[in-house]
Amino acid sequence: MNTSPQLPIRIPAFRPTLGETELEATRQVFESNWLGVGKTTDKFEAELQEYLGASHVIAVSSGTAALHLALQVLHLSAGDEVIVPSMTFVAPVQMILAAGARPVFCEVDPFTLNMDPEDVARRLGPRTRALLPVHYGGYACDMGRLGLLARAHRLPIIEDAAHAFGSESAGRKVGATGELTCFSFDPIKNITCGEGGAVATYNDEHAREIRLRRNLGIRNESWNNLEMARSWMYSIEAPGYRYAMPNLNAAIGIAQLQRAELFLQRKRQVTRLYDDSFRNLEGTVLIRKSIDESFPFSYVIRVLDGERDALMAYLRVRQIGSMVQFIPNHLQPQFACGNVRLPLTEQLYREIITLPLFASITDMEVQEVIDAVIGFFAAG
Ligand SMILES: Cc1ncc(COP(=O)(O)O)c(C=O)c1O
């Protein structure tokens, strides 16, 4: 086995695009002496609401917290089932369990890596209580077909839009019209807050309950009460968590939101360049996508003939990072799904590779990635 130390990665799969704007925004919060949840959080929420065209947006401490709260307001109980693709990050699966329900894993479409509505239909049962599609890579799921299915069975949809901040579906931003849409602003997402997330909803009651639950069930947030005589007074009106987004993180988010359009244009441009370069590359399959409607999060291709790991190693030697997103959840020991088989998902798991894509990637870095991938296949 080769144990020689590897050279550091020069072109990572993801890198946050941060600069003076974000630094200045955090400096202002430092100077205000109010780092925790407060008026900057309120401002970020208002700006997100406007950007998305959503009725309510509630900013929280992570995408995982957003999913937890969105699932909680459905008031699920033991034995209830939520259908979710196995090919996703572990967060939605853990949060389904945390909300007291059971994940039922479904297949994804091999050309989009998004939830396959036909497979969902096959897995619906008397205990199904919700659908949890994930907009993989930033490309919206087929919400028309999933919506029909959900309405026919009177099921709510929780959209995991961790990857899809700023993307559109049927001419509206993801999150503008959905019952419960969850975003992540972790360090590698389309925009980041350092760590953060948000829930968007059209439902007033869901919004009220999520606001309570994100703040330990406390009704009146203290920063709104500062001028009142009894500013120490609060009332607990729901179960809750410490999930609110602090001012410090919201300030980074506000600065990133100002640059979101630039990030989106650059990520679209690089995605088109990659697609044009790899379209006729034998031994690969491109992911089908609507770039013009989307804020691409990641760039993923399928590598056939068992060559994926060799390509990753080839790139690694050239100091280029890559990832596998994701390890199917039904294969994880914690979820004890020994008898569940999802052949398509398992095949895709062996084929997918995430190549470098981030707003600050340079033209030279993009060309290096393209040359390395093409070089790998040319070398046979
Ligand atoms: C599909 C998906 N859902 C949810 C999350 C959780 O978001 P966060 O990291 O902000 O908790 C992630 C994070 O990578 C994700 O990829």
The ligand as an ORCA input file, in Angstrom:
! r2SCAN-3c Opt
* xyz 0 1
  C     -29.410     17.716      1.410
  C     -29.042     18.357      2.714
  N     -29.993     18.532      3.651
  C     -29.714     19.103      4.829
  C     -28.443     19.533      5.145
  C     -28.192     20.080      6.504
  O     -27.820     21.410      6.497
  P     -26.863     21.991      7.668
  O     -25.478     21.537      7.373
  O     -27.006     23.481      7.526
  O     -27.380     21.497      8.959
  C     -27.420     19.375      4.196
  C     -26.056     19.834      4.511
  O     -25.105     19.541      3.833
  C     -27.724     18.770      2.956
  O     -26.777     18.572      2.029
*
